[in-house]
Amino acid sequence: MTLSLEESYEREVSALIKAGKNLGCRNLTIVTLDEEGEIKVGSFVVNIIPLWKFLLTRWDSTGKAL
């Protein structure tokens, strides 16, 4: 997925926010091919991370990078 495309961005972020609301999660992540960043939407933080970095990162039980 490439978030630089407006349609993909809207679809992916809105679906993730909806899931976050249903599950009570505030720290959310989208894994992309090569994009990186952070989006704040209300009380939610959406982390955007490239796949290679996601696979090489160690995560704790709360979903935060170690």
CHARMM internal coordinates of N, CA and C (Angstrom, degrees):
IC EDIT
DIST 1 N 1 CA 1.4494
DIST 1 CA 1 C 1.5161
ANGL 1 N 1 CA 1 C 109.37
DIST 1 C 2 N 1.2952
ANGL 1 CA 1 C 2 N 117.16
DIHE 1 N 1 CA 1 C 2 N 139.09
DIST 2 N 2 CA 1.4520
ANGL 1 C 2 N 2 CA 122.32
DIHE 1 CA 1 C 2 N 2 CA 176.21
DIST 2 CA 2 C 1.5223
ANGL 2 N 2 CA 2 C 108.53
DIHE 1 C 2 N 2 CA 2 C -115.58
DIST 2 C 3 N 1.3234
ANGL 2 CA 2 C 3 N 116.11
DIHE 2 N 2 CA 2 C 3 N 115.67
DIST 3 N 3 CA 1.4551
ANGL 2 C 3 N 3 CA 119.72
DIHE 2 CA 2 C 3 N 3 CA -176.62
DIST 3 CA 3 C 1.5177
ANGL 3 N 3 CA 3 C 112.57
DIHE 2 C 3 N 3 CA 3 C -73.74
DIST 3 C 4 N 1.3158
ANGL 3 CA 3 C 4 N 118.78
DIHE 3 N 3 CA 3 C 4 N -11.14
DIST 4 N 4 CA 1.4551
ANGL 3 C 4 N 4 CA 119.71
DIHE 3 CA 3 C 4 N 4 CA 179.51
DIST 4 CA 4 C 1.5296
ANGL 4 N 4 CA 4 C 111.29
DIHE 3 C 4 N 4 CA 4 C -68.99
DIST 4 C 5 N 1.3064
ANGL 4 CA 4 C 5 N 118.11
DIHE 4 N 4 CA 4 C 5 N -18.45
DIST 5 N 5 CA 1.4635
ANGL 4 C 5 N 5 CA 120.87
DIHE 4 CA 4 C 5 N 5 CA 174.74
DIST 5 CA 5 C 1.5228
ANGL 5 N 5 CA 5 C 108.52
DIHE 4 C 5 N 5 CA 5 C -81.35
DIST 5 C 6 N 1.3046
ANGL 5 CA 5 C 6 N 116.14
DIHE 5 N 5 CA 5 C 6 N 123.42
DIST 6 N 6 CA 1.4694
ANGL 5 C 6 N 6 CA 121.35
DIHE 5 CA 5 C 6 N 6 CA -174.49
DIST 6 CA 6 C 1.5257
ANGL 6 N 6 CA 6 C 112.88
DIHE 5 C 6 N 6 CA 6 C -55.79
DIST 6 C 7 N 1.3050
ANGL 6 CA 6 C 7 N 117.09
DIHE 6 N 6 CA 6 C 7 N -41.65
DIST 7 N 7 CA 1.4674
ANGL 6 C 7 N 7 CA 120.92
DIHE 6 CA 6 C 7 N 7 CA -178.56
DIST 7 CA 7 C 1.5253
ANGL 7 N 7 CA 7 C 111.17
DIHE 6 C 7 N 7 CA 7 C -63.63
DIST 7 C 8 N 1.3230
ANGL 7 CA 7 C 8 N 116.76
DIHE 7 N 7 CA 7 C 8 N -45.04
DIST 8 N 8 CA 1.4702
ANGL 7 C 8 N 8 CA 121.00
DIHE 7 CA 7 C 8 N 8 CA 178.49
DIST 8 CA 8 C 1.5173
ANGL 8 N 8 CA 8 C 110.62
DIHE 7 C 8 N 8 CA 8 C -63.44
DIST 8 C 9 N 1.3111
ANGL 8 CA 8 C 9 N 116.13
DIHE 8 N 8 CA 8 C 9 N -44.16
DIST 9 N 9 CA 1.4587
ANGL 8 C 9 N 9 CA 121.02
DIHE 8 CA 8 C 9 N 9 CA -179.79
DIST 9 CA 9 C 1.5275
ANGL 9 N 9 CA 9 C 110.82
DIHE 8 C 9 N 9 CA 9 C -56.75
DIST 9 C 10 N 1.3152
ANGL 9 CA 9 C 10 N 115.98
DIHE 9 N 9 CA 9 C 10 N -52.65
DIST 10 N 10 CA 1.4650
ANGL 9 C 10 N 10 CA 120.58
DIHE 9 CA 9 C 10 N 10 CA -178.00
DIST 10 CA 10 C 1.5273
ANGL 10 N 10 CA 10 C 111.49
DIHE 9 C 10 N 10 CA 10 C -60.77
DIST 10 C 11 N 1.3104
ANGL 10 CA 10 C 11 N 116.95
DIHE 10 N 10 CA 10 C 11 N -45.43
DIST 11 N 11 CA 1.4630
ANGL 10 C 11 N 11 CA 121.84
DIHE 10 CA 10 C 11 N 11 CA -178.33
DIST 11 CA 11 C 1.5254
ANGL 11 N 11 CA 11 C 111.18
DIHE 10 C 11 N 11 CA 11 C -64.05
DIST 11 C 12 N 1.3138
ANGL 11 CA 11 C 12 N 117.51
DIHE 11 N 11 CA 11 C 12 N -49.81
DIST 12 N 12 CA 1.4627
ANGL 11 C 12 N 12 CA 121.19
DIHE 11 CA 11 C 12 N 12 CA -175.41
DIST 12 CA 12 C 1.5255
ANGL 12 N 12 CA 12 C 112.38
DIHE 11 C 12 N 12 CA 12 C -68.77
DIST 12 C 13 N 1.3123
ANGL 12 CA 12 C 13 N 117.31
DIHE 12 N 12 CA 12 C 13 N -45.56
DIST 13 N 13 CA 1.4659
ANGL 12 C 13 N 13 CA 120.18
DIHE 12 CA 12 C 13 N 13 CA -178.04
DIST 13 CA 13 C 1.5286
ANGL 13 N 13 CA 13 C 110.72
DIHE 12 C 13 N 13 CA 13 C -68.01
DIST 13 C 14 N 1.3177
ANGL 13 CA 13 C 14 N 118.16
DIHE 13 N 13 CA 13 C 14 N -43.14
DIST 14 N 14 CA 1.4771
ANGL 13 C 14 N 14 CA 119.12
DIHE 13 CA 13 C 14 N 14 CA -179.20
DIST 14 CA 14 C 1.5297
ANGL 14 N 14 CA 14 C 111.14
DIHE 13 C 14 N 14 CA 14 C -65.88
DIST 14 C 15 N 1.3299
ANGL 14 CA 14 C 15 N 118.03
DIHE 14 N 14 CA 14 C 15 N -38.14
DIST 15 N 15 CA 1.4729
ANGL 14 C 15 N 15 CA 120.96
DIHE 14 CA 14 C 15 N 15 CA 177.45
DIST 15 CA 15 C 1.5254
ANGL 15 N 15 CA 15 C 110.49
DIHE 14 C 15 N 15 CA 15 C -65.94
DIST 15 C 16 N 1.3168
ANGL 15 CA 15 C 16 N 116.79
DIHE 15 N 15 CA 15 C 16 N -40.11
DIST 16 N 16 CA 1.4563
ANGL 15 C 16 N 16 CA 120.64
DIHE 15 CA 15 C 16 N 16 CA -179.87
DIST 16 CA 16 C 1.5277
ANGL 16 N 16 CA 16 C 111.46
DIHE 15 C 16 N 16 CA 16 C -67.62
DIST 16 C 17 N 1.3150
ANGL 16 CA 16 C 17 N 117.40
DIHE 16 N 16 CA 16 C 17 N -40.46
DIST 17 N 17 CA 1.4722
ANGL 16 C 17 N 17 CA 121.13
DIHE 16 CA 16 C 17 N 17 CA 177.66
DIST 17 CA 17 C 1.5319
ANGL 17 N 17 CA 17 C 109.83
DIHE 16 C 17 N 17 CA 17 C -63.71
DIST 17 C 18 N 1.3170
ANGL 17 CA 17 C 18 N 117.25
DIHE 17 N 17 CA 17 C 18 N -42.36
DIST 18 N 18 CA 1.4692
ANGL 17 C 18 N 18 CA 121.08
DIHE 17 CA 17 C 18 N 18 CA 178.52
DIST 18 CA 18 C 1.5305
ANGL 18 N 18 CA 18 C 110.34
DIHE 17 C 18 N 18 CA 18 C -61.14
DIST 18 C 19 N 1.3320
ANGL 18 CA 18 C 19 N 116.96
DIHE 18 N 18 CA 18 C 19 N -44.67
DIST 19 N 19 CA 1.4652
ANGL 18 C 19 N 19 CA 120.65
DIHE 18 CA 18 C 19 N 19 CA 177.83
DIST 19 CA 19 C 1.5223
ANGL 19 N 19 CA 19 C 110.65
DIHE 18 C 19 N 19 CA 19 C -64.05
DIST 19 C 20 N 1.3282
ANGL 19 CA 19 C 20 N 117.12
DIHE 19 N 19 CA 19 C 20 N -40.56
DIST 20 N 20 CA 1.4593
ANGL 19 C 20 N 20 CA 121.01
DIHE 19 CA 19 C 20 N 20 CA 178.27
DIST 20 CA 20 C 1.5181
ANGL 20 N 20 CA 20 C 111.94
DIHE 19 C 20 N 20 CA 20 C -60.78
DIST 20 C 21 N 1.3217
ANGL 20 CA 20 C 21 N 116.55
DIHE 20 N 20 CA 20 C 21 N -40.81
DIST 21 N 21 CA 1.4700
ANGL 20 C 21 N 21 CA 120.16
DIHE 20 CA 20 C 21 N 21 CA 177.55
DIST 21 CA 21 C 1.5247
ANGL 21 N 21 CA 21 C 111.00
DIHE 20 C 21 N 21 CA 21 C -64.18
DIST 21 C 22 N 1.3287
ANGL 21 CA 21 C 22 N 116.79
DIHE 21 N 21 CA 21 C 22 N -44.99
DIST 22 N 22 CA 1.4678
ANGL 21 C 22 N 22 CA 121.25
DIHE 21 CA 21 C 22 N 22 CA -178.75
DIST 22 CA 22 C 1.5214
ANGL 22 N 22 CA 22 C 112.55
DIHE 21 C 22 N 22 CA 22 C -65.86
DIST 22 C 23 N 1.3412
ANGL 22 CA 22 C 23 N 117.25
DIHE 22 N 22 CA 22 C 23 N -33.63
DIST 23 N 23 CA 1.4629
ANGL 22 C 23 N 23 CA 121.53
DIHE 22 CA 22 C 23 N 23 CA -176.38
DIST 23 CA 23 C 1.5255
ANGL 23 N 23 CA 23 C 113.58
DIHE 22 C 23 N 23 CA 23 C -98.54
DIST 23 C 24 N 1.3262
ANGL 23 CA 23 C 24 N 117.39
DIHE 23 N 23 CA 23 C 24 N -6.09
DIST 24 N 24 CA 1.4550
ANGL 23 C 24 N 24 CA 120.93
DIHE 23 CA 23 C 24 N 24 CA -179.60
DIST 24 CA 24 C 1.5235
ANGL 24 N 24 CA 24 C 113.21
DIHE 23 C 24 N 24 CA 24 C 74.45
DIST 24 C 25 N 1.3328
ANGL 24 CA 24 C 25 N 117.24
DIHE 24 N 24 CA 24 C 25 N 27.94
DIST 25 N 25 CA 1.4740
ANGL 24 C 25 N 25 CA 122.10
DIHE 24 CA 24 C 25 N 25 CA 179.40
DIST 25 CA 25 C 1.5199
ANGL 25 N 25 CA 25 C 109.19
DIHE 24 C 25 N 25 CA 25 C -100.02
DIST 25 C 26 N 1.3178
ANGL 25 CA 25 C 26 N 116.71
DIHE 25 N 25 CA 25 C 26 N 138.06
DIST 26 N 26 CA 1.4641
ANGL 25 C 26 N 26 CA 121.15
DIHE 25 CA 25 C 26 N 26 CA 178.25
DIST 26 CA 26 C 1.5268
ANGL 26 N 26 CA 26 C 112.21
DIHE 25 C 26 N 26 CA 26 C -111.81
DIST 26 C 27 N 1.3330
ANGL 26 CA 26 C 27 N 117.41
DIHE 26 N 26 CA 26 C 27 N -22.77
DIST 27 N 27 CA 1.4544
ANGL 26 C 27 N 27 CA 123.10
DIHE 26 CA 26 C 27 N 27 CA -179.77
DIST 27 CA 27 C 1.5230
ANGL 27 N 27 CA 27 C 107.94
DIHE 26 C 27 N 27 CA 27 C -104.11
DIST 27 C 28 N 1.3300
ANGL 27 CA 27 C 28 N 117.21
DIHE 27 N 27 CA 27 C 28 N 106.34
DIST 28 N 28 CA 1.4576
ANGL 27 C 28 N 28 CA 122.71
DIHE 27 CA 27 C 28 N 28 CA -172.01
DIST 28 CA 28 C 1.5263
ANGL 28 N 28 CA 28 C 110.82
DIHE 27 C 28 N 28 CA 28 C -117.66
DIST 28 C 29 N 1.3329
ANGL 28 CA 28 C 29 N 116.66
DIHE 28 N 28 CA 28 C 29 N 155.04
DIST 29 N 29 CA 1.4640
ANGL 28 C 29 N 29 CA 120.94
DIHE 28 CA 28 C 29 N 29 CA -176.82
DIST 29 CA 29 C 1.5135
ANGL 29 N 29 CA 29 C 111.23
DIHE 28 C 29 N 29 CA 29 C -134.49
DIST 29 C 30 N 1.3376
ANGL 29 CA 29 C 30 N 115.47
DIHE 29 N 29 CA 29 C 30 N 137.01
DIST 30 N 30 CA 1.4635
ANGL 29 C 30 N 30 CA 123.02
DIHE 29 CA 29 C 30 N 30 CA 170.45
DIST 30 CA 30 C 1.5136
ANGL 30 N 30 CA 30 C 106.54
DIHE 29 C 30 N 30 CA 30 C -116.26
DIST 30 C 31 N 1.3361
ANGL 30 CA 30 C 31 N 116.50
DIHE 30 N 30 CA 30 C 31 N 126.16
DIST 31 N 31 CA 1.4569
ANGL 30 C 31 N 31 CA 121.95
DIHE 30 CA 30 C 31 N 31 CA 178.60
DIST 31 CA 31 C 1.5266
ANGL 31 N 31 CA 31 C 107.58
DIHE 30 C 31 N 31 CA 31 C -97.08
DIST 31 C 32 N 1.3421
ANGL 31 CA 31 C 32 N 116.37
DIHE 31 N 31 CA 31 C 32 N 125.93
DIST 32 N 32 CA 1.4581
ANGL 31 C 32 N 32 CA 121.85
DIHE 31 CA 31 C 32 N 32 CA -177.07
DIST 32 CA 32 C 1.5260
ANGL 32 N 32 CA 32 C 110.04
DIHE 31 C 32 N 32 CA 32 C -120.21
DIST 32 C 33 N 1.3073
ANGL 32 CA 32 C 33 N 115.64
DIHE 32 N 32 CA 32 C 33 N 175.90
DIST 33 N 33 CA 1.4559
ANGL 32 C 33 N 33 CA 119.79
DIHE 32 CA 32 C 33 N 33 CA 177.71
DIST 33 CA 33 C 1.5271
ANGL 33 N 33 CA 33 C 111.23
DIHE 32 C 33 N 33 CA 33 C -69.75
DIST 33 C 34 N 1.3435
ANGL 33 CA 33 C 34 N 116.92
DIHE 33 N 33 CA 33 C 34 N -47.72
DIST 34 N 34 CA 1.4663
ANGL 33 C 34 N 34 CA 118.08
DIHE 33 CA 33 C 34 N 34 CA -175.14
DIST 34 CA 34 C 1.5241
ANGL 34 N 34 CA 34 C 114.89
DIHE 33 C 34 N 34 CA 34 C -148.47
DIST 34 C 35 N 1.3059
ANGL 34 CA 34 C 35 N 118.44
DIHE 34 N 34 CA 34 C 35 N 7.54
DIST 35 N 35 CA 1.4699
ANGL 34 C 35 N 35 CA 120.42
DIHE 34 CA 34 C 35 N 35 CA -178.08
DIST 35 CA 35 C 1.5196
ANGL 35 N 35 CA 35 C 110.98
DIHE 34 C 35 N 35 CA 35 C -95.73
DIST 35 C 36 N 1.3386
ANGL 35 CA 35 C 36 N 115.75
DIHE 35 N 35 CA 35 C 36 N 152.64
DIST 36 N 36 CA 1.4545
ANGL 35 C 36 N 36 CA 121.75
DIHE 35 CA 35 C 36 N 36 CA -179.72
DIST 36 CA 36 C 1.5232
ANGL 36 N 36 CA 36 C 108.74
DIHE 35 C 36 N 36 CA 36 C -144.12
DIST 36 C 37 N 1.3231
ANGL 36 CA 36 C 37 N 116.51
DIHE 36 N 36 CA 36 C 37 N 143.37
DIST 37 N 37 CA 1.4538
ANGL 36 C 37 N 37 CA 120.27
DIHE 36 CA 36 C 37 N 37 CA 178.44
DIST 37 CA 37 C 1.5082
ANGL 37 N 37 CA 37 C 111.75
DIHE 36 C 37 N 37 CA 37 C 166.09
DIST 37 C 38 N 1.3257
ANGL 37 CA 37 C 38 N 114.87
DIHE 37 N 37 CA 37 C 38 N -168.30
DIST 38 N 38 CA 1.4538
ANGL 37 C 38 N 38 CA 121.79
DIHE 37 CA 37 C 38 N 38 CA 179.87
DIST 38 CA 38 C 1.5140
ANGL 38 N 38 CA 38 C 108.47
DIHE 37 C 38 N 38 CA 38 C -145.22
DIST 38 C 39 N 1.3255
ANGL 38 CA 38 C 39 N 116.30
DIHE 38 N 38 CA 38 C 39 N 136.64
DIST 39 N 39 CA 1.4590
ANGL 38 C 39 N 39 CA 122.37
DIHE 38 CA 38 C 39 N 39 CA 178.61
DIST 39 CA 39 C 1.5213
ANGL 39 N 39 CA 39 C 107.31
DIHE 38 C 39 N 39 CA 39 C -123.18
DIST 39 C 40 N 1.3250
ANGL 39 CA 39 C 40 N 117.08
DIHE 39 N 39 CA 39 C 40 N 132.44
DIST 40 N 40 CA 1.4614
ANGL 39 C 40 N 40 CA 121.41
DIHE 39 CA 39 C 40 N 40 CA 174.20
DIST 40 CA 40 C 1.5167
ANGL 40 N 40 CA 40 C 107.98
DIHE 39 C 40 N 40 CA 40 C -106.98
DIST 40 C 41 N 1.3284
ANGL 40 CA 40 C 41 N 114.74
DIHE 40 N 40 CA 40 C 41 N 123.70
DIST 41 N 41 CA 1.4634
ANGL 40 C 41 N 41 CA 121.72
DIHE 40 CA 40 C 41 N 41 CA 179.07
DIST 41 CA 41 C 1.5221
ANGL 41 N 41 CA 41 C 106.49
DIHE 40 C 41 N 41 CA 41 C -127.35
DIST 41 C 42 N 1.3244
ANGL 41 CA 41 C 42 N 116.43
DIHE 41 N 41 CA 41 C 42 N 102.09
DIST 42 N 42 CA 1.4633
ANGL 41 C 42 N 42 CA 120.15
DIHE 41 CA 41 C 42 N 42 CA -176.51
DIST 42 CA 42 C 1.5206
ANGL 42 N 42 CA 42 C 109.85
DIHE 41 C 42 N 42 CA 42 C 61.09
DIST 42 C 43 N 1.3379
ANGL 42 CA 42 C 43 N 116.41
DIHE 42 N 42 CA 42 C 43 N -123.95
DIST 43 N 43 CA 1.4612
ANGL 42 C 43 N 43 CA 120.69
DIHE 42 CA 42 C 43 N 43 CA 179.65
DIST 43 CA 43 C 1.5279
ANGL 43 N 43 CA 43 C 112.27
DIHE 42 C 43 N 43 CA 43 C -91.32
DIST 43 C 44 N 1.3269
ANGL 43 CA 43 C 44 N 117.34
DIHE 43 N 43 CA 43 C 44 N 4.45
DIST 44 N 44 CA 1.4637
ANGL 43 C 44 N 44 CA 121.85
DIHE 43 CA 43 C 44 N 44 CA -178.26
DIST 44 CA 44 C 1.5220
ANGL 44 N 44 CA 44 C 111.20
DIHE 43 C 44 N 44 CA 44 C -98.48
DIST 44 C 45 N 1.3294
ANGL 44 CA 44 C 45 N 115.85
DIHE 44 N 44 CA 44 C 45 N 146.20
DIST 45 N 45 CA 1.4532
ANGL 44 C 45 N 45 CA 122.60
DIHE 44 CA 44 C 45 N 45 CA 172.43
DIST 45 CA 45 C 1.5259
ANGL 45 N 45 CA 45 C 106.46
DIHE 44 C 45 N 45 CA 45 C -119.05
DIST 45 C 46 N 1.3350
ANGL 45 CA 45 C 46 N 115.99
DIHE 45 N 45 CA 45 C 46 N 120.94
DIST 46 N 46 CA 1.4632
ANGL 45 C 46 N 46 CA 121.64
DIHE 45 CA 45 C 46 N 46 CA 178.47
DIST 46 CA 46 C 1.5278
ANGL 46 N 46 CA 46 C 107.38
DIHE 45 C 46 N 46 CA 46 C -106.39
DIST 46 C 47 N 1.3224
ANGL 46 CA 46 C 47 N 115.70
DIHE 46 N 46 CA 46 C 47 N 112.90
DIST 47 N 47 CA 1.4580
ANGL 46 C 47 N 47 CA 121.62
DIHE 46 CA 46 C 47 N 47 CA 177.11
DIST 47 CA 47 C 1.5175
ANGL 47 N 47 CA 47 C 108.73
DIHE 46 C 47 N 47 CA 47 C -87.88
DIST 47 C 48 N 1.3191
ANGL 47 CA 47 C 48 N 116.82
DIHE 47 N 47 CA 47 C 48 N 132.54
DIST 48 N 48 CA 1.4583
ANGL 47 C 48 N 48 CA 122.20
DIHE 47 CA 47 C 48 N 48 CA 177.28
DIST 48 CA 48 C 1.5152
ANGL 48 N 48 CA 48 C 106.41
DIHE 47 C 48 N 48 CA 48 C -111.24
DIST 48 C 49 N 1.3337
ANGL 48 CA 48 C 49 N 116.52
DIHE 48 N 48 CA 48 C 49 N 122.99
DIST 49 N 49 CA 1.4520
ANGL 48 C 49 N 49 CA 121.13
DIHE 48 CA 48 C 49 N 49 CA -173.02
DIST 49 CA 49 C 1.5284
ANGL 49 N 49 CA 49 C 110.10
DIHE 48 C 49 N 49 CA 49 C -137.97
DIST 49 C 50 N 1.3459
ANGL 49 CA 49 C 50 N 117.53
DIHE 49 N 49 CA 49 C 50 N 137.73
DIST 50 N 50 CA 1.4612
ANGL 49 C 50 N 50 CA 119.50
DIHE 49 CA 49 C 50 N 50 CA 177.15
DIST 50 CA 50 C 1.5325
ANGL 50 N 50 CA 50 C 110.96
DIHE 49 C 50 N 50 CA 50 C -68.27
DIST 50 C 51 N 1.3185
ANGL 50 CA 50 C 51 N 116.42
DIHE 50 N 50 CA 50 C 51 N 150.83
DIST 51 N 51 CA 1.4625
ANGL 50 C 51 N 51 CA 121.80
DIHE 50 CA 50 C 51 N 51 CA -176.77
DIST 51 CA 51 C 1.5276
ANGL 51 N 51 CA 51 C 112.20
DIHE 50 C 51 N 51 CA 51 C -55.46
DIST 51 C 52 N 1.3328
ANGL 51 CA 51 C 52 N 118.02
DIHE 51 N 51 CA 51 C 52 N -45.26
DIST 52 N 52 CA 1.4626
ANGL 51 C 52 N 52 CA 120.16
DIHE 51 CA 51 C 52 N 52 CA -176.86
DIST 52 CA 52 C 1.5224
ANGL 52 N 52 CA 52 C 111.45
DIHE 51 C 52 N 52 CA 52 C -59.71
DIST 52 C 53 N 1.3400
ANGL 52 CA 52 C 53 N 116.61
DIHE 52 N 52 CA 52 C 53 N -38.92
DIST 53 N 53 CA 1.4666
ANGL 52 C 53 N 53 CA 120.17
DIHE 52 CA 52 C 53 N 53 CA -179.41
DIST 53 CA 53 C 1.5278
ANGL 53 N 53 CA 53 C 110.40
DIHE 52 C 53 N 53 CA 53 C -72.92
DIST 53 C 54 N 1.3287
ANGL 53 CA 53 C 54 N 116.83
DIHE 53 N 53 CA 53 C 54 N -37.88
DIST 54 N 54 CA 1.4625
ANGL 53 C 54 N 54 CA 121.71
DIHE 53 CA 53 C 54 N 54 CA 177.39
DIST 54 CA 54 C 1.5260
ANGL 54 N 54 CA 54 C 110.35
DIHE 53 C 54 N 54 CA 54 C -59.80
DIST 54 C 55 N 1.3258
ANGL 54 CA 54 C 55 N 116.92
DIHE 54 N 54 CA 54 C 55 N -44.22
DIST 55 N 55 CA 1.4592
ANGL 54 C 55 N 55 CA 121.30
DIHE 54 CA 54 C 55 N 55 CA -177.95
DIST 55 CA 55 C 1.5264
ANGL 55 N 55 CA 55 C 113.01
DIHE 54 C 55 N 55 CA 55 C -70.58
DIST 55 C 56 N 1.3252
ANGL 55 CA 55 C 56 N 117.51
DIHE 55 N 55 CA 55 C 56 N -28.12
DIST 56 N 56 CA 1.4621
ANGL 55 C 56 N 56 CA 121.07
DIHE 55 CA 55 C 56 N 56 CA -178.38
DIST 56 CA 56 C 1.5309
ANGL 56 N 56 CA 56 C 113.68
DIHE 55 C 56 N 56 CA 56 C -92.99
DIST 56 C 57 N 1.3326
ANGL 56 CA 56 C 57 N 117.65
DIHE 56 N 56 CA 56 C 57 N -3.91
DIST 57 N 57 CA 1.4623
ANGL 56 C 57 N 57 CA 121.82
DIHE 56 CA 56 C 57 N 57 CA -177.55
DIST 57 CA 57 C 1.5230
ANGL 57 N 57 CA 57 C 110.55
DIHE 56 C 57 N 57 CA 57 C -93.57
DIST 57 C 58 N 1.3257
ANGL 57 CA 57 C 58 N 115.41
DIHE 57 N 57 CA 57 C 58 N 137.45
DIST 58 N 58 CA 1.4615
ANGL 57 C 58 N 58 CA 120.35
DIHE 57 CA 57 C 58 N 58 CA 173.05
DIST 58 CA 58 C 1.5277
ANGL 58 N 58 CA 58 C 108.05
DIHE 57 C 58 N 58 CA 58 C -89.68
DIST 58 C 59 N 1.3266
ANGL 58 CA 58 C 59 N 116.69
DIHE 58 N 58 CA 58 C 59 N 136.11
DIST 59 N 59 CA 1.4660
ANGL 58 C 59 N 59 CA 122.60
DIHE 58 CA 58 C 59 N 59 CA -176.11
DIST 59 CA 59 C 1.5094
ANGL 59 N 59 CA 59 C 110.01
DIHE 58 C 59 N 59 CA 59 C -117.50
DIST 59 C 60 N 1.3393
ANGL 59 CA 59 C 60 N 117.25
DIHE 59 N 59 CA 59 C 60 N 145.29
DIST 60 N 60 CA 1.4514
ANGL 59 C 60 N 60 CA 120.08
DIHE 59 CA 59 C 60 N 60 CA 174.49
DIST 60 CA 60 C 1.5264
ANGL 60 N 60 CA 60 C 109.48
DIHE 59 C 60 N 60 CA 60 C -87.94
DIST 60 C 61 N 1.3195
ANGL 60 CA 60 C 61 N 117.22
DIHE 60 N 60 CA 60 C 61 N -179.10
DIST 61 N 61 CA 1.4654
ANGL 60 C 61 N 61 CA 121.01
DIHE 60 CA 60 C 61 N 61 CA -174.97
DIST 61 CA 61 C 1.5268
ANGL 61 N 61 CA 61 C 113.64
DIHE 60 C 61 N 61 CA 61 C -68.38
DIST 61 C 62 N 1.3369
ANGL 61 CA 61 C 62 N 118.15
DIHE 61 N 61 CA 61 C 62 N -15.06
DIST 62 N 62 CA 1.4545
ANGL 61 C 62 N 62 CA 120.48
DIHE 61 CA 61 C 62 N 62 CA 178.61
DIST 62 CA 62 C 1.5186
ANGL 62 N 62 CA 62 C 112.25
DIHE 61 C 62 N 62 CA 62 C -95.26
DIST 62 C 63 N 1.3426
ANGL 62 CA 62 C 63 N 117.43
DIHE 62 N 62 CA 62 C 63 N -0.02
DIST 63 N 63 CA 1.4571
ANGL 62 C 63 N 63 CA 121.10
DIHE 62 CA 62 C 63 N 63 CA 179.54
DIST 63 CA 63 C 1.5125
ANGL 63 N 63 CA 63 C 114.19
DIHE 62 C 63 N 63 CA 63 C 90.19
DIST 63 C 64 N 1.3192
ANGL 63 CA 63 C 64 N 116.93
DIHE 63 N 63 CA 63 C 64 N 10.51
DIST 64 N 64 CA 1.4695
ANGL 63 C 64 N 64 CA 120.09
DIHE 63 CA 63 C 64 N 64 CA 178.10
DIST 64 CA 64 C 1.5170
ANGL 64 N 64 CA 64 C 109.72
DIHE 63 C 64 N 64 CA 64 C -95.21
DIST 64 C 65 N 1.3262
ANGL 64 CA 64 C 65 N 115.28
DIHE 64 N 64 CA 64 C 65 N 143.94
DIST 65 N 65 CA 1.4639
ANGL 64 C 65 N 65 CA 120.29
DIHE 64 CA 64 C 65 N 65 CA 178.68
DIST 65 CA 65 C 1.5154
ANGL 65 N 65 CA 65 C 110.28
DIHE 64 C 65 N 65 CA 65 C -67.77
DIST 65 C 66 N 1.3187
ANGL 65 CA 65 C 66 N 115.42
DIHE 65 N 65 CA 65 C 66 N 141.01
DIST 66 N 66 CA 1.4729
ANGL 65 C 66 N 66 CA 120.33
DIHE 65 CA 65 C 66 N 66 CA 177.59
DIST 66 CA 66 C 1.5061
ANGL 66 N 66 CA 66 C 110.50
DIHE 65 C 66 N 66 CA 66 C -86.36
END
COOR INIT
IC SEED 1 N 1 CA 1 C
IC BUILD
